[in-house]
Amino acid sequence: MKTFVTGGTGFLGSHLVDLLLAEGHEVTCLVRPTSNLQWLKNKPVRLVQGDLLPNNAGLREGLKNADWCFHSAGVISSTNPQTYFQVNVGGTRHCLDACLKSAPKLQRFVMVSSIAACGPAVNGQSLNEQTAPHPISIYGQSKLEAEKIAISYNTRLPVSVIRPPAIYGPRDTMIFPVFKMAQRGFFVVPFGRPRYITMAYVEDVAAACLWAAKEKKALGQIFFVADGDLYSWQDVADTLASVFYRKVAKISMPKTVMWSVALLEELRCKWIRKEPRLHRGHVKQFFASSWGIQTDKIRQAGFTPKFNLEAGMQATVAGYRQLGWL
Ligand SMILES: NC(=O)c1ccc[n+]([C@@H]2O[C@H](COP(=O)([O-])OP(=O)(O)OC[C@H]3O[C@@H](n4cnc5c(N)ncnc54)[C@H](OP(=O)(O)O)[C@@H]3O)[C@@H](O)[C@H]2O)c1
């Protein structure tokens, strides 16, 4: 298949590219002049220069006669609210418009959304695809808006949407500090009652994207994808302890302390003109009661993830070690 990937230089997108190549598909990636090409180096991938921002010929060029478009590019951390909307919302629309113009035989447009588009679980009820979205972050609002736009093209384009929770795996730099902390023997958990999250190993999310491109039942549908279990942060710490074969001390962090650290990080990054790794939006998400989701819909439609948390974390640590990061 002729495939076009946005975000192929990023964490999830690069794993998706590897999967597509392993299955023998032709891969074209949208890259920017500033993109770091480290994960695409020496791979049989056609690179097309462009951007998701308006009036960009790169998108149309890259999508020429594509069979599948995987739209993984997005901004996941920014202090500038406008950036989320420009890239995540505007970029999704530009990508869809470019599909209409350049890919008349497109068989699937797979948009990578996020659990953040739906918001945390309410009243102890896990989220499912019927839950009314109630994003608590600007990032989540932008992903929800982008989903709505993607689904609105459904009469003209075959669209599917995948909503992962926190994705972890080798090459990721967002959750990496958590692995580093655990390797050193400590782990930060939210102070007070346990908070719950769901997680997905990156290869499972990439496989879910590919599954959605192939599966008729995925047409016009939104799916949550995760390993299917609910974890407290304490569970995550215990799993890392067993993966690193060491004791990991759990440090309870009060919300106000983390909030202040995030604020300082935002100010520091504003000063050096960098996007912060930790901002106040993350703190809000970290202290939400539960991000539990039901994955029945995607399982019943035929997709089963391969990695539970222990297996995924083992693979992640092995991957980071191979990269020399741990
Ligand atoms: N990581 C998670 O835990 C997680 C969880 C749920 C959903 N998601 C979603 O999964 C997708 C991939 O996330 P990720 O973790 O792989 O993020 P990432 O590593 O930060 O990669 C983001 C990608 O988007 C590209 N991009 C950003 N702005 C762009 C623009 N204006 N034009 C063209 N490309 C642009 C980046 O290209 P450059 O290399 O040029 O910067 C990069 O390839 C996103 O849509 C995100 O919302 C992620």
Ligand as a Chemical Component Dictionary entry (heavy atoms), coordinates in Angstrom:
data_LIG
# 
_chem_comp.id                   LIG 
_chem_comp.type                 NON-POLYMER 
_chem_comp.pdbx_formal_charge   0 
_chem_comp.three_letter_code    LIG 
# 
loop_
_chem_comp_atom.comp_id 
_chem_comp_atom.atom_id 
_chem_comp_atom.alt_atom_id 
_chem_comp_atom.type_symbol 
_chem_comp_atom.charge 
_chem_comp_atom.model_Cartn_x 
_chem_comp_atom.model_Cartn_y 
_chem_comp_atom.model_Cartn_z 
_chem_comp_atom.pdbx_ordinal 
LIG N1  N1  N 0  2.683  10.337 23.612 1  
LIG C1  C1  C 0  1.531  10.074 24.209 2  
LIG O1  O1  O 0  1.495  9.638  25.381 3  
LIG C2  C2  C 0  0.233  10.260 23.459 4  
LIG C3  C3  C 0  -0.956 9.836  24.082 5  
LIG C4  C4  C 0  -2.159 9.951  23.391 6  
LIG C5  C5  C 0  -2.169 10.486 22.126 7  
LIG N2  N2  N 1  -1.015 10.926 21.545 8  
LIG C6  C6  C 0  -1.079 11.475 20.191 9  
LIG O2  O2  O 0  -0.201 10.708 19.390 10 
LIG C7  C7  C 0  0.343  11.510 18.354 11 
LIG C8  C8  C 0  1.833  11.363 18.326 12 
LIG O3  O3  O 0  2.355  11.766 19.562 13 
LIG P1  P1  P 0  3.890  11.538 19.898 14 
LIG O4  O4  O 0  3.971  11.183 21.335 15 
LIG O5  O5  O -1 4.503  10.687 18.869 16 
LIG O6  O6  O 0  4.426  13.037 19.746 17 
LIG P2  P2  P 0  5.886  13.554 19.320 18 
LIG O7  O7  O 0  6.930  12.542 19.575 19 
LIG O8  O8  O 0  6.006  14.893 19.973 20 
LIG O9  O9  O 0  5.766  13.742 17.750 21 
LIG C9  C9  C 0  4.990  14.778 17.218 22 
LIG C10 C10 C 0  5.135  14.730 15.723 23 
LIG O10 O10 O 0  4.284  15.749 15.182 24 
LIG C11 C11 C 0  5.059  16.512 14.248 25 
LIG N3  N3  N 0  4.581  17.879 14.154 26 
LIG C12 C12 C 0  4.343  18.744 15.173 27 
LIG N4  N4  N 0  3.950  19.933 14.665 28 
LIG C13 C13 C 0  3.928  19.809 13.310 29 
LIG C14 C14 C 0  3.612  20.674 12.236 30 
LIG N5  N5  N 0  3.226  21.942 12.445 31 
LIG N6  N6  N 0  3.713  20.204 10.969 32 
LIG C15 C15 C 0  4.106  18.921 10.742 33 
LIG N7  N7  N 0  4.413  18.060 11.715 34 
LIG C16 C16 C 0  4.323  18.494 12.993 35 
LIG C17 C17 C 0  6.482  16.470 14.794 36 
LIG O11 O11 O 0  7.356  16.790 13.755 37 
LIG P3  P3  P 0  8.829  17.412 14.015 38 
LIG O12 O12 O 0  9.752  16.232 14.129 39 
LIG O13 O13 O 0  9.095  18.240 12.820 40 
LIG O14 O14 O 0  8.739  18.213 15.285 41 
LIG C18 C18 C 0  6.564  15.008 15.235 42 
LIG O15 O15 O 0  6.834  14.165 14.150 43 
LIG C19 C19 C 0  -0.132 12.937 18.616 44 
LIG O16 O16 O 0  -1.204 13.224 17.754 45 
LIG C20 C20 C 0  -0.601 12.904 20.062 46 
LIG O17 O17 O 0  -1.627 13.828 20.291 47 
LIG C21 C21 C 0  0.194  10.810 22.187 48 
# 
loop_
_chem_comp_bond.comp_id 
_chem_comp_bond.atom_id_1 
_chem_comp_bond.atom_id_2 
_chem_comp_bond.value_order 
_chem_comp_bond.pdbx_ordinal 
LIG N1  C1  SING 1  
LIG C1  O1  DOUB 2  
LIG C1  C2  SING 3  
LIG C2  C3  SING 4  
LIG C2  C21 DOUB 5  
LIG C3  C4  DOUB 6  
LIG C4  C5  SING 7  
LIG C5  N2  DOUB 8  
LIG N2  C6  SING 9  
LIG N2  C21 SING 10 
LIG C6  O2  SING 11 
LIG C6  C20 SING 12 
LIG O2  C7  SING 13 
LIG C7  C8  SING 14 
LIG C7  C19 SING 15 
LIG C8  O3  SING 16 
LIG O3  P1  SING 17 
LIG P1  O4  DOUB 18 
LIG P1  O5  SING 19 
LIG P1  O6  SING 20 
LIG O6  P2  SING 21 
LIG P2  O7  DOUB 22 
LIG P2  O8  SING 23 
LIG P2  O9  SING 24 
LIG O9  C9  SING 25 
LIG C9  C10 SING 26 
LIG C10 O10 SING 27 
LIG C10 C18 SING 28 
LIG O10 C11 SING 29 
LIG C11 N3  SING 30 
LIG C11 C17 SING 31 
LIG N3  C12 SING 32 
LIG N3  C16 SING 33 
LIG C12 N4  DOUB 34 
LIG N4  C13 SING 35 
LIG C13 C14 SING 36 
LIG C13 C16 DOUB 37 
LIG C14 N5  SING 38 
LIG C14 N6  DOUB 39 
LIG N6  C15 SING 40 
LIG C15 N7  DOUB 41 
LIG N7  C16 SING 42 
LIG C17 O11 SING 43 
LIG C17 C18 SING 44 
LIG O11 P3  SING 45 
LIG P3  O12 DOUB 46 
LIG P3  O13 SING 47 
LIG P3  O14 SING 48 
LIG C18 O15 SING 49 
LIG C19 O16 SING 50 
LIG C19 C20 SING 51 
LIG C20 O17 SING 52 
# 
